[in-house]
């Protein structure tokens, strides 16, 4: 029997808890601030109509109740909640309990090293294995997509490949091991893609409202493409100074099969799954204005781009575009 505690009651927390608890040899607890809203039975439905139905062992807002005795404690949390949650669970971790995160690029390994210690068994996904949406809180959720394979970083675990195989079984997704936590901690996805796009849209915003909510990807611009290309070039310089395998984090132009700003714009703006994704904006009587308190700002700048900035500075590497975008993004939240 593998005992797992899922920390977090968001969409990914629901899907992970449901998928894992549907397996006969897995016991799942949930650590959430709203335990009273959870049923004992959780139903997850994928796009093909397949149901994963699991019975949760315990749901509580007490870390002692749900963490003690677990083999794995797994965080499904935004960046701002990671440090406080690690502090809350720390007293109840066994020395062999492996602590993991579904999202690693929002500071998980950096926070865990500092709070739990350098010798704590850890693992983290490079990208989330599922696309998830809560249907009825504490009762059901939709699994909107699987990944053909995900990479994970594992630290301080004696048999890493056996643990990798366990993760593959629990999350029903093929996995491969990476050589360094930097390969999951650093990303040119949200921390660069999102922040560069936001900067290109609003760094010179004059306060005038828009007549519609800008489609984040469909209305992508060459200015946004050039910004993220410049940021990505600086980011690639950083990777060459860290224990990151060549190609582990491909350049954005390579990832999107493009060669310049114009071709990157055509590629990003035409991705079918992204067509209806709106920008972080709020509607006012005058029209639509940027929402500088949205998670695009409160997550991707202080819990994404920040770690890249700090490592660039630590390694004395110039990053004029990244610094400019980061400074703007942090200042507009004040």
C-alpha positions as CSV (number, residue, x, y, z in Angstrom):
1,X,0.0,0.0,0.0
2,X,1.3,3.4,-1.0
3,X,0.1,6.2,1.2
4,X,-0.1,9.7,-0.5
5,X,-1.1,13.1,0.8
6,X,-2.3,15.6,-1.8
7,X,-1.8,19.2,-0.7
8,X,-4.2,21.6,-2.4
9,X,-7.8,21.7,-3.5
10,X,-7.5,23.2,-7.0
11,X,-8.2,21.5,-10.3
12,X,-4.9,19.6,-10.4
13,X,-5.4,18.6,-6.7
14,X,-8.8,17.1,-7.5
15,X,-7.6,15.2,-10.5
16,X,-4.5,13.8,-8.8
17,X,-6.4,12.8,-5.7
18,X,-9.1,11.1,-7.9
19,X,-6.7,9.3,-10.2
20,X,-4.4,8.1,-7.4
21,X,-7.2,7.0,-5.1
22,X,-8.9,5.0,-7.9
23,X,-6.0,2.6,-7.7
24,X,-6.6,-0.4,-5.4
25,X,-3.2,-0.3,-3.7
26,X,-3.1,3.5,-3.0
27,X,-4.4,5.3,0.0
28,X,-5.0,9.1,-0.5
29,X,-5.4,11.9,2.0
30,X,-6.1,15.5,1.1
31,X,-4.7,18.5,2.9
32,X,-7.0,21.5,2.1
33,X,-8.3,24.6,3.8
34,X,-11.9,23.6,3.0
35,X,-12.2,19.9,4.1
36,X,-15.9,20.3,4.9
37,X,-16.7,20.7,1.2
38,X,-15.2,17.4,0.1
39,X,-17.0,14.1,-0.3
40,X,-15.4,10.8,0.5
41,X,-15.8,9.7,-3.1
42,X,-14.2,11.6,-5.9
43,X,-15.0,11.1,-9.6
44,X,-12.7,12.2,-12.4
45,X,-13.9,12.0,-16.0
46,X,-11.7,12.2,-19.1
47,X,-12.6,13.4,-22.6
48,X,-13.3,9.8,-23.7
49,X,-15.8,9.4,-20.9
50,X,-13.5,7.2,-18.8
51,X,-14.2,7.5,-15.0
52,X,-11.6,7.3,-12.3
53,X,-13.6,6.9,-9.0
54,X,-11.7,6.9,-5.8
55,X,-12.5,6.8,-2.1
56,X,-10.4,9.3,-0.1
57,X,-9.1,8.0,3.2
58,X,-9.0,11.4,5.0
59,X,-9.6,15.0,4.1
60,X,-8.4,17.6,6.7
61,X,-6.9,21.1,7.3
62,X,-4.7,19.6,9.9
63,X,-1.3,18.7,8.5
64,X,-0.6,16.3,11.3
65,X,-3.7,14.3,10.5
66,X,-3.0,13.8,6.8
67,X,0.8,13.8,6.6
68,X,1.9,11.4,9.3
69,X,2.8,8.0,7.9
70,X,2.6,9.0,4.2
71,X,5.2,7.7,1.7
72,X,4.6,10.7,-0.6
73,X,3.4,14.2,0.1
74,X,2.5,15.9,-3.1
75,X,1.9,19.6,-3.6
76,X,-0.7,20.8,-6.2
77,X,-0.3,24.5,-5.3
78,X,0.5,27.9,-6.8
79,X,3.9,29.4,-6.0
80,X,2.7,31.7,-3.3
81,X,1.4,28.8,-1.2
82,X,4.4,26.5,-1.5
83,X,6.6,27.9,1.3
84,X,3.9,28.1,3.9
85,X,2.7,24.6,3.1
86,X,6.2,23.2,3.4
87,X,6.6,24.8,6.8
88,X,3.2,23.4,7.9
89,X,4.0,19.8,6.9
90,X,7.7,19.8,8.0
91,X,7.1,18.6,11.6
92,X,5.2,15.6,10.4
93,X,7.4,14.2,7.7
94,X,9.2,10.9,8.1
95,X,12.9,11.0,7.0
96,X,12.0,8.7,4.1
97,X,8.8,10.6,3.0
98,X,9.3,12.0,-0.5
99,X,7.9,15.5,-1.0
100,X,6.9,16.4,-4.6
101,X,5.3,19.1,-6.7
102,X,3.1,19.0,-9.8
103,X,4.6,22.4,-10.8
104,X,8.3,22.8,-10.2
105,X,8.9,26.1,-12.1
106,X,7.3,28.3,-9.3
107,X,10.1,27.8,-6.8
108,X,9.4,24.3,-5.3
109,X,13.0,23.0,-5.2
110,X,14.4,26.3,-4.0
111,X,11.8,26.6,-1.2
112,X,12.2,22.9,-0.2
113,X,16.0,23.1,0.0
114,X,15.7,26.2,2.3
115,X,12.8,25.0,4.5
116,X,13.1,21.2,4.6
117,X,16.9,20.9,4.2
118,X,19.2,19.7,1.5
119,X,18.9,16.0,2.3
120,X,15.1,15.7,2.1
121,X,13.8,13.3,-0.6
122,X,12.2,15.4,-3.3
123,X,10.7,15.1,-6.8
124,X,9.0,17.4,-9.2
125,X,7.5,17.4,-12.6
126,X,8.9,19.4,-15.5
127,X,5.4,19.9,-16.9
128,X,2.0,18.8,-15.4
129,X,0.9,15.3,-16.5
130,X,-2.7,16.4,-16.7
131,X,-4.9,19.2,-18.0
132,X,-7.6,19.5,-15.3
133,X,-10.7,21.4,-14.5
134,X,-12.8,21.2,-11.4
135,X,-16.5,20.3,-12.1
136,X,-18.1,20.3,-8.6
137,X,-15.7,21.2,-5.8
138,X,-14.8,18.3,-3.6
139,X,-16.9,15.9,-5.7
140,X,-15.8,15.7,-9.3
141,X,-13.4,17.1,-11.9
142,X,-12.6,16.7,-15.6
143,X,-9.3,15.4,-16.9
144,X,-9.1,17.3,-20.2
145,X,-5.8,15.9,-21.4
146,X,-2.9,13.5,-20.8
147,X,0.7,14.0,-21.7
148,X,2.5,11.4,-23.8
149,X,5.4,11.6,-21.5
150,X,6.6,13.8,-18.6
151,X,10.1,14.4,-17.2
152,X,10.8,14.4,-13.5
153,X,13.7,15.4,-11.2
154,X,14.4,13.2,-8.2
155,X,16.7,14.0,-5.3
156,X,17.9,12.1,-2.2
157,X,16.1,8.9,-3.2
158,X,18.2,5.7,-3.1
159,X,16.7,3.9,-6.1
160,X,15.7,6.8,-8.4
161,X,14.5,4.5,-11.2
162,X,12.2,2.5,-9.0
163,X,10.8,5.7,-7.7
164,X,10.3,7.0,-11.2
165,X,8.4,3.8,-12.1
166,X,6.2,4.3,-9.0
167,X,5.4,7.9,-10.2
168,X,4.7,6.6,-13.7
169,X,2.2,4.1,-12.2
170,X,0.5,6.5,-9.8
171,X,0.1,9.3,-12.4
172,X,-0.6,6.9,-15.3
173,X,1.8,8.8,-17.5
174,X,5.2,7.6,-19.0
175,X,8.1,9.3,-17.2
176,X,11.8,9.9,-17.7
177,X,14.4,11.0,-15.2
178,X,16.3,14.3,-15.5
179,X,19.8,14.9,-14.2
180,X,19.2,18.1,-12.2
181,X,16.4,19.9,-10.4
182,X,17.3,23.0,-12.5
183,X,15.8,21.2,-15.5
184,X,12.4,21.3,-13.8
185,X,12.9,24.4,-11.7
186,X,13.7,26.7,-14.6
187,X,11.3,27.1,-17.5
188,X,10.9,29.4,-20.6
189,X,7.2,28.5,-20.6
190,X,5.1,30.7,-18.3
191,X,7.9,32.6,-16.6
192,X,9.1,33.9,-20.0
193,X,6.2,33.3,-22.4
194,X,3.6,34.9,-20.2
195,X,5.7,37.8,-18.8
196,X,7.1,38.8,-22.2
197,X,3.6,38.8,-23.7
198,X,2.2,40.9,-20.8
199,X,5.1,43.4,-21.1
200,X,4.6,43.8,-24.8
201,X,0.9,44.5,-24.3
202,X,1.0,46.9,-21.4
203,X,4.4,48.3,-20.6
204,X,3.4,51.6,-22.2
205,X,-0.3,51.4,-21.3
206,X,-1.9,54.9,-21.0
207,X,-4.8,54.0,-18.8
208,X,-7.3,53.9,-21.7
209,X,-9.8,51.1,-21.7
210,X,-10.1,48.6,-24.6
211,X,-13.3,47.7,-26.4
212,X,-12.8,43.9,-25.8
213,X,-10.7,41.4,-23.8
214,X,-7.6,40.8,-25.9
215,X,-7.2,37.1,-26.8
216,X,-3.9,36.2,-25.2
217,X,-2.6,33.9,-28.0
218,X,-4.9,34.4,-31.0
219,X,-4.0,38.2,-31.0
220,X,-0.3,37.6,-30.4
221,X,2.0,40.2,-31.9
222,X,5.5,40.3,-33.4
223,X,6.4,42.7,-30.6
224,X,5.5,39.9,-28.1
225,X,7.5,37.4,-30.1
226,X,10.6,39.6,-30.3
227,X,10.4,40.2,-26.5
228,X,10.3,36.5,-25.6
229,X,13.0,35.7,-28.2
230,X,15.3,38.2,-26.5
231,X,14.5,37.0,-23.0
232,X,15.0,33.4,-24.1
233,X,18.4,34.1,-25.5
234,X,19.5,35.5,-22.1
235,X,17.9,32.5,-20.4
236,X,19.9,30.1,-22.6
237,X,23.1,31.8,-21.5
238,X,22.1,31.1,-17.9
239,X,21.5,27.4,-18.7
240,X,25.0,27.0,-20.0
241,X,26.3,28.0,-16.6
242,X,24.2,25.5,-14.7
243,X,24.2,21.7,-14.5
244,X,21.5,21.4,-17.2
245,X,21.9,18.9,-20.0
246,X,22.0,20.3,-23.5
247,X,18.5,20.3,-25.0
248,X,16.8,19.6,-21.7
249,X,15.0,22.9,-22.0
250,X,14.9,23.8,-25.7
251,X,14.9,27.4,-27.0
252,X,11.4,28.8,-27.7
253,X,12.1,29.1,-31.4
254,X,13.1,25.5,-31.5
255,X,10.1,24.4,-29.4
256,X,7.7,26.2,-31.6
257,X,9.4,25.2,-34.8
258,X,10.0,28.9,-35.8
259,X,13.0,30.9,-37.0
260,X,12.1,34.6,-36.3
261,X,9.6,36.8,-34.6
262,X,7.1,36.7,-37.5
263,X,7.1,32.9,-37.8
264,X,6.8,32.6,-34.1
265,X,3.8,34.9,-34.1
266,X,2.1,32.8,-36.8
267,X,2.8,29.6,-34.9
268,X,1.6,30.8,-31.4
269,X,-1.5,32.6,-32.7
270,X,-2.6,29.6,-34.7
271,X,-2.5,26.9,-31.9
272,X,-6.0,25.5,-31.9
273,X,-6.2,24.8,-28.2
274,X,-5.2,28.4,-27.3
275,X,-7.7,30.2,-29.5
276,X,-10.2,31.2,-26.9
277,X,-7.8,32.0,-24.0
278,X,-8.4,35.6,-22.9
279,X,-5.9,38.0,-21.3
280,X,-5.9,38.9,-17.6
281,X,-8.3,41.9,-17.9
282,X,-11.4,43.1,-16.0
283,X,-14.4,44.9,-17.4
284,X,-15.3,48.4,-16.2
285,X,-18.0,50.8,-17.3
286,X,-15.5,52.3,-19.7
287,X,-14.4,49.0,-21.2
288,X,-11.7,46.4,-20.5
289,X,-8.5,47.2,-18.6
290,X,-5.5,45.1,-17.5
291,X,-5.9,43.1,-14.2
292,X,-2.5,43.6,-12.6
293,X,-3.6,41.4,-9.6
294,X,-4.4,38.4,-11.7
295,X,-2.3,35.2,-11.3
296,X,-0.5,36.0,-14.6
297,X,1.1,38.8,-12.6
298,X,1.1,37.5,-9.0
299,X,2.4,34.0,-10.0
300,X,4.6,34.3,-13.1
301,X,6.7,37.3,-12.0
302,X,7.4,36.7,-8.3
303,X,7.3,32.9,-8.4
304,X,8.7,32.3,-11.9
305,X,10.7,35.0,-13.5
306,X,12.2,36.0,-10.1
307,X,14.2,32.8,-9.8
308,X,15.7,33.3,-13.3
309,X,16.6,36.9,-12.4
310,X,18.3,35.8,-9.1
311,X,20.4,33.1,-10.8
312,X,21.4,35.5,-13.6
313,X,22.6,38.0,-11.0
314,X,24.3,35.3,-8.9
315,X,26.2,34.2,-12.0
316,X,27.0,37.8,-13.1
317,X,25.3,37.3,-16.4
318,X,23.8,40.3,-18.2
319,X,20.1,40.1,-18.8
320,X,18.8,43.5,-19.8
321,X,15.5,42.3,-21.4
322,X,14.7,39.9,-18.5
323,X,15.5,42.6,-15.9
324,X,13.4,45.2,-17.7
325,X,10.4,42.9,-18.0
326,X,10.8,41.7,-14.4
327,X,11.1,45.3,-12.9
328,X,8.0,46.4,-14.9
329,X,5.9,43.4,-13.8
330,X,6.7,43.7,-10.2
331,X,6.1,47.5,-10.1
332,X,2.7,47.4,-11.7
333,X,1.4,45.1,-8.9
334,X,2.2,47.7,-6.2
